[in-house]
Amino acid sequence: KILTHVKEDICRITRQMMADEGYENLNIRAVAGKCGIGMGTIYNYYHSKEEIVAEIVVDDWNVILRCMDQSNRSGHEPMDKLESIFGLLQGFIVGFHGTWVQMSMASGKSADQVRVRCRRHDYRHQLSERIDACIGSEQNEFCADLIARLFLSYAPEPGFQFLQIAPAISGVLKGCAGSK
């Protein structure tokens, strides 16, 4: 039997199963069954369900980063760009927040959990870079990181809107500009 696009099928089915049944009910056996392949075939590509989910998250994160970069290239004002970045981040987090929490809490100090924490740090750094590019080179890295941390704190809250945090961000930008 010749299989084509196996990794893509595994990720597509896993994504759908997470949406339908949740991360906690996801398992390799069920994914294999829905893909019409053996469990061993999945293990040829991935070592665990966490690894499959991590790849899905990374793929979606990379799409969000490209959208953030596109927003930064627009001719809009920095606050408008920041609002766009916040909205993109919020959409991403809403889609994966519960999954990240569940992955982080699963099975103690597994290698997958360590990778999840490292990825979160990498994601914050990448977000901070986009914010830095948005607010301009006259600001400093601390300012961009502070705004990134604010975004990451408030984006998961249901119903939270950028306008609620905009005055604080304006104050941060003014404060950072004054500290130079």
C-alpha positions, 0 to 999 in steps of 0.5 A: 500500500502506497501512502501519500501525504501521511503527515498532512493527513495525520495533522488534519485528522488530529486537528479535527478530532481535537475540535470535535472531542477535545485534547484529553480524548485524543489518542494515537489509536483513534487518529490511526483509525480515522486516518485508515493507517496502522499505529506504527505508521503514525509512530514512523512520523511522531513519537506521541500525540503531544508531538502531533499537536505541537506541530499543528500549533507551530504551523498555525503560529507561523501563519499568525507570525506572517499575518503580524509581519504583514500588519507591520508593513501596513502604513497604519499607526503603531497603535493600530498595528498593535491592535491588529497583532493583539487580535491575531494573538487572541484568535490563536490563543482562543484556538489553542489555550485549553490544549496548551494548559492540558499539555502542560499539566499532563504527566509530570516533567515529560520531555514533551512538557519541557518542549511546551514550556520552551516553545511558549518562551520562543513564542513570547520572544517572537511576539516581542520581536513583532511588537518591537518592529511595530513600535519602532526602533526608538523604543527598547526591547524591554518595552516590546517584551512588556507589551508582549507579556501584557498581550499574553496575559489578557488575550486569553480572557473571553470578551477582552478587547484591545481598547481596554488595554490601549491606554496602558499600552500608550502609557508604556510607550510614552514611558519607554520613550522617556527612559531613553 
